[in-house]
Amino acid sequence: MKKGLVLSLLLSFSPLVWAAEKVVLYNWSDYIPDSLLADFTKETGIQVEVSTYDSNETMFARLNLLGGKGYDLAVPSSFFVEKMIKQHLLQPIDKNKLTQFKNLDPKMTNMSFDPDNQYSVPYLWGTTAIAVNADEVDPKSIKHWQDLWDPKYKKQILLLDDVRDIFFMGLKVKGFSDNTTDPKEIEQAYLALKELMPNVQTFLSDSPKGPLIQGDVNIAVMWNGEAYMAAKEMDNVAYIYPDEGVTLWVDNFVIPKQAANVENAHKLIDFILRPSSAATILKEIGYSTPNLAAIPLLSAEMAKDTSIFPPDPVVKNGSLHSDLGESNALYESYWQKLKAGL
């Protein structure tokens, strides 16, 4: 047997080959550039395996079923970080391993859902508001959530397949807090949303920009980054903040309780916290960054884009979802009835 062939066979069974370094990321779809993950692998030798989900509920159910096993990083929204902490699904973040944590906006750290960021690191933040095809719908004609109930919008609206973001609308229309646990108020919000259903074409959370770009809907209740990406493909997208306020959210890196590659998870978080990485993410997917050091790397036009960085009055008037404990089941029950047309 030739020496070269013997060497090749030995290498093919080398532990170094079979035990390649990796980190398993459980993330929203279209939520981090593939090129950035490739750069991380090129620099560190750590392979990134990515699985995706389209809702916090799906992510939570999966991790809860597995007891926090199978994934090294996940990206829940603020109120699900709170829920996962209560369910003991997370392990603490070692901020001593995060050399780039200093780049984060102090306003985006030490928040109520995770004081001192013991279990989470902010990744992206943003809003849930109203995107319209301005060629078909005059943006000035929509100032309030209630305006979406106008019969002239029959079968023209896309709603996120997101129970809390959509119930936010119904609760605001009725004048209630989006974090209410009062069964009567939740029921009234459901009845209000039921009246909206003739105007709803579809529910979608996996790339909801698609139907807007394709012209299947003229109005979409969606996240700001989806509106930004839609605007890159069509010139007539307007993003509207209703006067009653909008959902604010912060998506965060967390390390599940039974993660197998904790060291690598910290390395990936720190890589993403670099100003250049954060700027790359923002430029591609258009969500707001908590990374202050990344903002000088943006164009003046992007830094002033109010769909990416909402004006201060919008932020002050906005609301973060809280974990509502046992009341979540009531919301979910009404949500399933709403989508079933009941």
KEKE-3310 file (N, C-alpha, C; in steps of 0.2 Angstrom, whole numbers, plus 5000, padded with zeros to 4 digits):
npx = (5004:5003:5012:5006:4992:4990:4992:4982:4971:4973:4971:4958:4952:4955:4954:4953:4947:4934:4929:4926:4925:4911:4896:4879:4866:4850:4838:4828:4821:4830:4838:4851:4866:4872:4885:4892:4892:4900:4912:4915:4918:4929:4938:4939:4938:4927:4912:4896:4880:4864:4847:4830:4816:4799:4792:4791:4785:4786:4800:4801:4793:4800:4813:4809:4803:4815:4822:4831:4842:4852:4854:4865:4864:4851:4838:4827:4813:4811:4801:4800:4813:4811:4802:4808:4819:4811:4807:4819:4827:4838:4856:4868:4876:4893:4900:4913:4919:4915:4922:4917:4906:4905:4901:4888:4872:4868:4855:4849:4853:4853:4839:4822:4817:4828:4838:4854:4858:4860:4857:4855:4860:4858:4853:4846:4834:4818:4802:4785:4774:4765:4766:4764:4759:4763:4758:4746:4739:4736:4748:4746:4733:4732:4733:4730:4728:4715:4711:4713:4702:4693:4681:4685:4697:4695:4701:4714:4725:4739:4743:4754:4759:4757:4753:4754:4758:4748:4737:4740:4736:4722:4719:4724:4715:4704:4708:4715:4729:4743:4748:4739:4730:4717:4703:4691:4695:4704:4695:4687:4696:4699:4686:4686:4696:4691:4681:4689:4693:4687:4695:4707:4719:4729:4738:4755:4772:4784:4795:4786:4786:4785:4772:4768:4778:4775:4762:4751:4745:4741:4743:4752:4754:4769:4786:4799:4811:4808:4800:4810:4818:4808:4807:4819:4817:4806:4800:4790:4786:4779:4782:4772:4769:4757:4747:4743:4753:4766:4772:4786:4802:4815:4827:4837:4852:4853:4859:4855:4851:4856:4866:4879:4891:4897:4908:4911:4899:4899:4910:4904:4894:4902:4909:4899:4895:4905:4908:4909:4903:4890:4886:4886:4876:4865:4864:4861:4849:4841:4835:4835:4850:4857:4870:4880:4893:4892:4885:4892:4897:4888:4879:4874:4861:4856:4857:4848:4836:4820:4812:4821:4828:4817:4809:4812:4799:4791:4797:4796:4782:4780:4778:4785:4782:4777:4780:4765:4762:4750:4740:4744:4739:4725:4726:4731:4721:4711:4717:4719:4705:4702:4710:4704:4692:4682)
npy = (4994:5011:5025:5037:5034:5027:5037:5045:5037:5036:5049:5051:5045:5052:5058:5072:5076:5070:5075:5089:5106:5114:5125:5125:5134:5140:5149:5163:5163:5169:5178:5181:5185:5173:5174:5181:5171:5162:5169:5169:5155:5154:5161:5155:5142:5135:5127:5132:5126:5128:5129:5134:5143:5150:5157:5163:5154:5142:5140:5139:5128:5118:5118:5117:5104:5096:5099:5109:5104:5100:5112:5126:5139:5151:5162:5171:5182:5196:5194:5180:5176:5180:5170:5158:5159:5158:5144:5138:5135:5140:5144:5153:5168:5170:5185:5189:5182:5189:5200:5211:5216:5228:5237:5238:5247:5255:5257:5246:5236:5227:5226:5224:5211:5203:5206:5214:5206:5192:5180:5183:5191:5206:5205:5210:5223:5230:5235:5232:5236:5244:5241:5247:5246:5259:5263:5259:5261:5275:5281:5291:5290:5281:5281:5276:5261:5256:5260:5250:5242:5247:5244:5245:5239:5225:5209:5213:5213:5207:5198:5196:5179:5179:5178:5188:5200:5203:5203:5214:5224:5223:5225:5238:5245:5244:5251:5245:5239:5230:5220:5215:5204:5202:5193:5197:5209:5203:5195:5205:5211:5200:5199:5211:5209:5198:5205:5211:5201:5199:5208:5202:5194:5184:5175:5176:5172:5168:5175:5187:5198:5193:5191:5205:5211:5203:5208:5202:5206:5223:5229:5226:5220:5220:5216:5228:5226:5217:5225:5234:5226:5222:5235:5236:5229:5234:5250:5257:5256:5260:5263:5263:5271:5268:5280:5276:5268:5256:5238:5235:5226:5216:5205:5191:5183:5168:5154:5138:5127:5114:5115:5109:5115:5126:5135:5138:5144:5156:5162:5164:5173:5184:5187:5192:5203:5212:5228:5229:5217:5218:5229:5224:5215:5223:5231:5221:5215:5224:5227:5236:5239:5235:5239:5251:5255:5251:5260:5271:5266:5265:5271:5288:5290:5277:5277:5287:5282:5280:5268:5259:5264:5269:5285:5295:5298:5288:5276:5280:5279:5266:5248:5234:5217:5207:5192:5183:5172:5161:5167:5166:5155:5158:5168:5161:5151:5160:5164:5153:5151:5162:5161:5150:5155:5156)
npz = (5000:4996:5004:5004:5003:5015:5024:5021:5025:5038:5043:5039:5049:5060:5077:5077:5066:5067:5078:5076:5081:5086:5086:5091:5084:5088:5080:5074:5057:5043:5051:5053:5045:5033:5028:5038:5048:5042:5041:5055:5057:5049:5055:5068:5067:5071:5068:5063:5067:5061:5066:5063:5069:5069:5079:5096:5104:5097:5098:5112:5116:5110:5116:5130:5129:5127:5138:5138:5131:5116:5109:5108:5108:5109:5103:5110:5113:5124:5134:5134:5138:5151:5154:5152:5161:5173:5171:5173:5162:5157:5157:5167:5159:5156:5158:5159:5148:5137:5128:5121:5126:5131:5121:5121:5121:5136:5139:5134:5142:5157:5159:5164:5163:5164:5175:5176:5166:5168:5162:5148:5133:5124:5107:5094:5092:5091:5083:5082:5070:5057:5040:5024:5006:4998:4986:4984:4996:5005:5016:5025:5028:5038:5055:5067:5076:5075:5062:5054:5054:5045:5032:5019:5017:5015:5015:5013:5022:5030:5045:5058:5063:5078:5094:5105:5099:5090:5098:5105:5097:5097:5111:5112:5104:5112:5123:5133:5143:5135:5143:5151:5162:5165:5163:5157:5149:5140:5133:5127:5119:5110:5104:5098:5088:5081:5074:5065:5056:5043:5035:5035:5026:5028:5040:5045:5050:5046:5036:5033:5024:5011:5005:5004:4996:4984:4981:4986:4997:5004:5016:5030:5046:5054:5058:5060:5054:5043:5036:5032:5024:5014:5008:5001:4990:4984:4980:4987:5000:5016:5033:5047:5063:5074:5083:5096:5101:5100:5099:5107:5106:5112:5106:5111:5115:5122:5133:5133:5147:5146:5136:5125:5120:5127:5129:5116:5112:5119:5113:5100:5103:5107:5096:5088:5094:5091:5084:5070:5066:5071:5063:5050:5051:5054:5042:5033:5037:5044:5057:5072:5081:5097:5099:5101:5097:5084:5076:5071:5060:5050:5036:5034:5030:5033:5047:5050:5047:5051:5052:5056:5067:5078:5082:5097:5104:5099:5105:5119:5120:5117:5121:5130:5130:5144:5153:5156:5164:5170:5163:5150:5144:5142:5133:5122:5120:5115:5104:5095:5093:5086:5074:5069:5065:5074)
capx = (5000:5007:5012:5001:4986:4990:4992:4975:4966:4974:4968:4951:4949:4958:4949:4952:4942:4928:4927:4926:4922:4904:4891:4872:4862:4843:4837:4823:4823:4833:4840:4859:4869:4877:4892:4895:4894:4906:4918:4917:4921:4935:4943:4939:4938:4921:4907:4890:4875:4858:4841:4826:4809:4795:4789:4794:4781:4789:4806:4801:4791:4806:4818:4806:4803:4822:4825:4837:4847:4852:4856:4870:4862:4844:4837:4821:4812:4812:4796:4802:4819:4809:4798:4813:4822:4807:4807:4825:4829:4844:4862:4871:4881:4899:4902:4920:4921:4913:4926:4914:4899:4905:4899:4880:4869:4866:4848:4847:4855:4850:4832:4818:4816:4834:4842:4861:4860:4863:4855:4854:4864:4854:4856:4843:4828:4814:4795:4780:4769:4761:4769:4759:4761:4760:4755:4739:4736:4739:4751:4743:4726:4732:4736:4728:4726:4707:4710:4714:4696:4689:4679:4688:4703:4693:4706:4720:4729:4743:4744:4759:4756:4761:4748:4755:4759:4742:4732:4742:4731:4715:4719:4725:4709:4699:4710:4718:4736:4744:4750:4733:4728:4710:4700:4686:4698:4707:4689:4685:4701:4697:4680:4688:4700:4686:4678:4694:4695:4685:4700:4713:4720:4733:4743:4762:4778:4790:4796:4780:4787:4784:4765:4768:4782:4772:4756:4745:4742:4743:4745:4755:4757:4775:4792:4802:4816:4804:4798:4816:4820:4803:4809:4825:4814:4800:4802:4784:4784:4779:4781:4768:4768:4750:4747:4742:4759:4768:4776:4794:4804:4822:4829:4843:4856:4853:4862:4851:4853:4860:4871:4885:4897:4896:4913:4910:4893:4902:4914:4900:4891:4907:4910:4893:4895:4910:4905:4909:4898:4884:4884:4885:4869:4860:4864:4858:4842:4837:4833:4839:4855:4859:4877:4882:4899:4891:4881:4896:4899:4882:4878:4870:4854:4853:4857:4842:4830:4815:4810:4826:4828:4811:4810:4811:4792:4788:4800:4793:4775:4779:4778:4787:4778:4779:4777:4759:4761:4744:4735:4746:4734:4719:4727:4732:4715:4707:4721:4717:4698:4702:4713:4700:4686:4677)
capy = (5000:5017:5029:5043:5031:5025:5043:5048:5033:5038:5056:5051:5042:5056:5061:5079:5076:5068:5080:5096:5111:5117:5128:5124:5140:5140:5156:5165:5162:5175:5183:5182:5184:5167:5177:5182:5164:5159:5173:5166:5149:5155:5164:5151:5134:5132:5126:5134:5123:5133:5127:5140:5143:5156:5160:5161:5148:5136:5139:5137:5121:5113:5118:5114:5097:5093:5100:5113:5100:5100:5118:5130:5146:5152:5170:5172:5189:5198:5191:5173:5176:5180:5164:5153:5159:5155:5137:5135:5132:5143:5144:5160:5170:5173:5191:5189:5180:5194:5207:5216:5218:5235:5240:5238:5253:5254:5257:5239:5231:5227:5227:5221:5204:5199:5211:5213:5202:5186:5175:5185:5197:5208:5204:5215:5225:5233:5237:5229:5241:5243:5242:5247:5247:5266:5264:5256:5264:5282:5281:5297:5288:5276:5284:5272:5254:5256:5262:5244:5239:5250:5239:5246:5235:5218:5204:5216:5214:5202:5199:5191:5173:5180:5180:5194:5206:5204:5204:5221:5228:5222:5228:5245:5247:5244:5255:5241:5237:5224:5215:5214:5198:5202:5189:5201:5213:5199:5193:5210:5211:5194:5201:5216:5206:5194:5210:5213:5196:5200:5212:5198:5189:5178:5175:5173:5175:5166:5180:5190:5203:5190:5193:5212:5212:5200:5211:5198:5211:5230:5231:5220:5221:5216:5218:5233:5223:5214:5231:5236:5221:5223:5241:5235:5225:5238:5257:5260:5253:5265:5260:5268:5270:5271:5285:5273:5265:5250:5234:5235:5220:5215:5198:5190:5177:5164:5148:5133:5124:5108:5116:5105:5119:5133:5139:5141:5149:5163:5165:5167:5179:5189:5189:5195:5209:5217:5233:5227:5212:5221:5234:5220:5212:5228:5232:5216:5213:5230:5228:5240:5236:5238:5240:5259:5256:5249:5265:5276:5262:5265:5277:5293:5288:5272:5279:5291:5278:5279:5262:5255:5267:5273:5291:5294:5298:5281:5272:5281:5277:5259:5244:5228:5212:5204:5185:5183:5167:5157:5170:5165:5150:5161:5171:5156:5149:5164:5165:5148:5152:5168:5159:5145:5158:5154)
capz = (5000:4996:5010:5004:5004:5022:5028:5020:5029:5045:5044:5039:5056:5066:5081:5076:5060:5069:5084:5074:5085:5083:5090:5088:5085:5086:5078:5069:5050:5040:5056:5054:5038:5032:5027:5045:5052:5038:5044:5062:5056:5046:5060:5074:5066:5074:5063:5066:5064:5062:5065:5064:5071:5067:5084:5102:5106:5095:5101:5119:5117:5108:5122:5136:5128:5127:5144:5137:5127:5109:5106:5112:5109:5106:5103:5112:5114:5131:5139:5134:5142:5158:5155:5152:5167:5178:5170:5174:5155:5155:5162:5167:5154:5159:5154:5158:5142:5132:5128:5117:5130:5133:5115:5121:5124:5143:5139:5132:5146:5164:5159:5170:5162:5166:5178:5176:5160:5171:5157:5141:5130:5118:5100:5090:5095:5086:5084:5077:5068:5051:5033:5018:4999:4997:4979:4985:5002:5007:5023:5029:5030:5044:5060:5073:5075:5073:5055:5050:5054:5039:5027:5012:5017:5015:5012:5011:5028:5033:5052:5060:5067:5084:5098:5109:5095:5087:5104:5107:5093:5100:5117:5111:5102:5117:5128:5138:5143:5132:5147:5155:5164:5166:5158:5153:5145:5135:5129:5123:5114:5106:5100:5093:5083:5077:5069:5060:5052:5036:5032:5035:5021:5030:5046:5043:5053:5042:5030:5031:5019:5005:5002:5003:4990:4979:4980:4988:5002:5003:5022:5034:5053:5054:5062:5056:5049:5038:5032:5029:5018:5009:5005:4997:4984:4981:4982:4989:5007:5021:5039:5051:5070:5076:5089:5102:5103:5096:5103:5107:5108:5112:5105:5115:5115:5129:5133:5136:5153:5144:5131:5125:5118:5131:5127:5109:5112:5122:5107:5095:5105:5107:5089:5085:5098:5088:5080:5062:5065:5072:5057:5045:5052:5053:5035:5029:5039:5045:5063:5076:5085:5103:5098:5100:5093:5077:5073:5067:5054:5045:5032:5037:5028:5037:5054:5051:5045:5057:5052:5059:5073:5079:5085:5104:5106:5098:5110:5125:5120:5116:5127:5130:5133:5150:5154:5160:5168:5169:5158:5143:5141:5140:5126:5117:5118:5111:5098:5091:5090:5081:5068:5066:5063:5079)
cpx = (5004:5006:5007:4994:4985:4989:4985:4970:4967:4971:4961:4948:4952:4953:4948:4947:4935:4925:4928:4922:4916:4901:4884:4868:4855:4840:4831:4826:4825:4835:4847:4862:4873:4884:4896:4897:4900:4913:4920:4920:4928:4940:4944:4940:4931:4915:4900:4884:4868:4852:4836:4819:4806:4791:4792:4791:4784:4796:4806:4798:4796:4811:4815:4805:4809:4825:4831:4843:4847:4854:4861:4868:4855:4843:4830:4820:4811:4807:4797:4808:4816:4805:4803:4818:4818:4806:4813:4828:4836:4850:4865:4876:4887:4902:4909:4923:4919:4916:4922:4907:4899:4902:4891:4878:4866:4858:4845:4850:4852:4843:4828:4817:4822:4839:4850:4863:4863:4862:4855:4859:4860:4857:4853:4837:4824:4807:4791:4774:4766:4765:4764:4763:4758:4757:4748:4735:4740:4742:4748:4736:4726:4736:4735:4727:4719:4706:4710:4707:4691:4688:4682:4695:4701:4699:4712:4726:4732:4744:4750:4756:4759:4755:4748:4755:4752:4736:4734:4737:4724:4714:4720:4719:4704:4702:4713:4726:4737:4747:4745:4732:4721:4706:4695:4689:4701:4701:4687:4690:4700:4691:4681:4692:4696:4683:4683:4695:4693:4691:4706:4714:4724:4736:4750:4767:4784:4791:4789:4780:4785:4777:4765:4772:4778:4765:4750:4741:4745:4745:4747:4757:4763:4781:4796:4808:4813:4802:4804:4818:4815:4805:4815:4823:4809:4801:4796:4782:4785:4778:4778:4768:4762:4751:4747:4748:4760:4771:4783:4796:4812:4823:4836:4846:4855:4857:4858:4855:4858:4865:4877:4892:4896:4901:4912:4904:4895:4906:4910:4897:4896:4909:4905:4893:4901:4906:4904:4904:4891:4881:4883:4878:4864:4859:4860:4850:4838:4834:4837:4844:4856:4866:4879:4888:4898:4888:4886:4898:4894:4883:4874:4863:4852:4853:4851:4836:4826:4812:4815:4827:4822:4813:4809:4804:4789:4791:4797:4785:4774:4779:4781:4782:4781:4776:4771:4757:4755:4740:4737:4741:4728:4720:4728:4726:4711:4711:4719:4710:4698:4705:4708:4693:4681:4675)
cpy = (5006:5021:5034:5040:5030:5032:5046:5044:5035:5045:5056:5048:5046:5059:5069:5080:5075:5072:5087:5100:5114:5121:5127:5130:5139:5147:5157:5164:5169:5181:5184:5181:5177:5169:5178:5176:5161:5162:5170:5160:5149:5157:5159:5144:5131:5133:5129:5130:5127:5129:5134:5138:5150:5159:5158:5155:5142:5134:5136:5130:5116:5113:5115:5106:5093:5095:5105:5110:5101:5106:5122:5137:5147:5160:5172:5180:5190:5194:5183:5172:5175:5173:5158:5153:5156:5147:5134:5131:5135:5143:5151:5161:5172:5179:5192:5187:5184:5200:5212:5218:5225:5240:5242:5245:5251:5254:5250:5234:5232:5229:5222:5214:5200:5204:5209:5208:5195:5180:5177:5191:5199:5207:5210:5217:5229:5234:5232:5234:5239:5245:5242:5248:5254:5268:5263:5259:5270:5281:5286:5295:5283:5279:5281:5265:5253:5257:5255:5240:5242:5244:5239:5242:5227:5214:5207:5216:5207:5203:5194:5185:5174:5183:5186:5200:5208:5206:5212:5225:5229:5226:5236:5248:5248:5248:5252:5241:5231:5219:5214:5206:5197:5198:5193:5206:5209:5196:5199:5212:5206:5196:5206:5213:5201:5199:5212:5207:5196:5204:5208:5193:5183:5180:5172:5176:5173:5170:5183:5196:5200:5192:5201:5214:5209:5203:5207:5202:5218:5232:5225:5223:5217:5219:5223:5231:5220:5220:5234:5232:5221:5230:5241:5232:5229:5245:5260:5258:5259:5261:5265:5266:5272:5275:5281:5269:5258:5245:5235:5228:5220:5207:5197:5184:5174:5157:5143:5129:5118:5109:5112:5109:5126:5137:5142:5145:5156:5166:5167:5173:5185:5192:5193:5202:5214:5222:5232:5222:5214:5226:5229:5217:5217:5230:5227:5215:5219:5231:5232:5236:5239:5240:5247:5259:5254:5255:5270:5272:5262:5271:5282:5292:5282:5274:5284:5288:5277:5272:5257:5258:5272:5280:5290:5294:5291:5276:5273:5279:5269:5255:5237:5223:5209:5196:5185:5177:5162:5160:5169:5159:5152:5164:5166:5152:5153:5165:5159:5148:5157:5165:5154:5148:5157:5160)
cpz = (5000:5002:5010:5005:5012:5026:5027:5024:5036:5047:5044:5045:5062:5070:5080:5070:5063:5075:5082:5079:5082:5088:5087:5089:5083:5086:5074:5062:5048:5045:5058:5047:5038:5032:5034:5049:5048:5040:5051:5061:5053:5051:5066:5073:5068:5069:5067:5063:5066:5061:5067:5066:5069:5072:5091:5105:5104:5098:5108:5120:5115:5114:5128:5135:5129:5134:5143:5133:5120:5106:5111:5113:5106:5106:5104:5113:5122:5136:5139:5137:5149:5159:5156:5158:5173:5177:5171:5168:5153:5160:5161:5161:5158:5155:5154:5152:5136:5132:5125:5120:5131:5127:5116:5124:5131:5144:5137:5136:5153:5164:5164:5169:5163:5169:5178:5170:5163:5166:5150:5139:5124:5111:5095:5094:5089:5088:5080:5076:5061:5044:5028:5011:4998:4990:4979:4991:5004:5014:5027:5032:5036:5049:5067:5071:5072:5066:5051:5050:5048:5034:5021:5012:5017:5012:5010:5016:5029:5041:5054:5064:5074:5089:5102:5105:5092:5093:5106:5103:5096:5107:5117:5109:5107:5123:5134:5138:5139:5136:5153:5156:5166:5161:5154:5148:5139:5131:5125:5117:5108:5101:5095:5087:5078:5072:5064:5055:5045:5032:5031:5030:5023:5037:5044:5047:5050:5036:5028:5026:5012:5001:5000:4996:4983:4977:4982:4994:5001:5010:5026:5041:5054:5058:5057:5052:5043:5033:5028:5023:5013:5005:5000:4990:4981:4984:4986:4996:5012:5028:5044:5058:5072:5082:5095:5105:5099:5101:5102:5109:5108:5111:5108:5114:5122:5128:5136:5142:5151:5138:5131:5123:5121:5129:5120:5108:5114:5116:5102:5097:5105:5100:5086:5088:5095:5084:5073:5061:5066:5066:5051:5045:5051:5045:5030:5030:5042:5052:5067:5080:5092:5104:5097:5096:5085:5073:5068:5060:5048:5041:5035:5036:5032:5044:5056:5049:5051:5057:5056:5066:5075:5083:5093:5106:5105:5103:5117:5125:5118:5122:5125:5133:5139:5150:5158:5163:5166:5164:5151:5140:5139:5133:5121:5115:5113:5104:5093:5088:5085:5074:5064:5064:5068:5083)
residu = (MET:LYS:LYS:GLY:LEU:VAL:LEU:SER:LEU:LEU:LEU:SER:PHE:SER:PRO:LEU:VAL:TRP:ALA:ALA:GLU:LYS:VAL:VAL:LEU:TYR:ASN:TRP:SER:ASP:TYR:ILE:PRO:ASP:SER:LEU:LEU:ALA:ASP:PHE:THR:LYS:GLU:THR:GLY:ILE:GLN:VAL:GLU:VAL:SER:THR:TYR:ASP:SER:ASN:GLU:THR:MET:PHE:ALA:ARG:LEU:ASN:LEU:LEU:GLY:GLY:LYS:GLY:TYR:ASP:LEU:ALA:VAL:PRO:SER:SER:PHE:PHE:VAL:GLU:LYS:MET:ILE:LYS:GLN:HIS:LEU:LEU:GLN:PRO:ILE:ASP:LYS:ASN:LYS:LEU:THR:GLN:PHE:LYS:ASN:LEU:ASP:PRO:LYS:MET:THR:ASN:MET:SER:PHE:ASP:PRO:ASP:ASN:GLN:TYR:SER:VAL:PRO:TYR:LEU:TRP:GLY:THR:THR:ALA:ILE:ALA:VAL:ASN:ALA:ASP:GLU:VAL:ASP:PRO:LYS:SER:ILE:LYS:HIS:TRP:GLN:ASP:LEU:TRP:ASP:PRO:LYS:TYR:LYS:LYS:GLN:ILE:LEU:LEU:LEU:ASP:ASP:VAL:ARG:ASP:ILE:PHE:PHE:MET:GLY:LEU:LYS:VAL:LYS:GLY:PHE:SER:ASP:ASN:THR:THR:ASP:PRO:LYS:GLU:ILE:GLU:GLN:ALA:TYR:LEU:ALA:LEU:LYS:GLU:LEU:MET:PRO:ASN:VAL:GLN:THR:PHE:LEU:SER:ASP:SER:PRO:LYS:GLY:PRO:LEU:ILE:GLN:GLY:ASP:VAL:ASN:ILE:ALA:VAL:MET:TRP:ASN:GLY:GLU:ALA:TYR:MET:ALA:ALA:LYS:GLU:MET:ASP:ASN:VAL:ALA:TYR:ILE:TYR:PRO:ASP:GLU:GLY:VAL:THR:LEU:TRP:VAL:ASP:ASN:PHE:VAL:ILE:PRO:LYS:GLN:ALA:ALA:ASN:VAL:GLU:ASN:ALA:HIS:LYS:LEU:ILE:ASP:PHE:ILE:LEU:ARG:PRO:SER:SER:ALA:ALA:THR:ILE:LEU:LYS:GLU:ILE:GLY:TYR:SER:THR:PRO:ASN:LEU:ALA:ALA:ILE:PRO:LEU:LEU:SER:ALA:GLU:MET:ALA:LYS:ASP:THR:SER:ILE:PHE:PRO:PRO:ASP:PRO:VAL:VAL:LYS:ASN:GLY:SER:LEU:HIS:SER:ASP:LEU:GLY:GLU:SER:ASN:ALA:LEU:TYR:GLU:SER:TYR:TRP:GLN:LYS:LEU:LYS:ALA:GLY:LEU)
# end
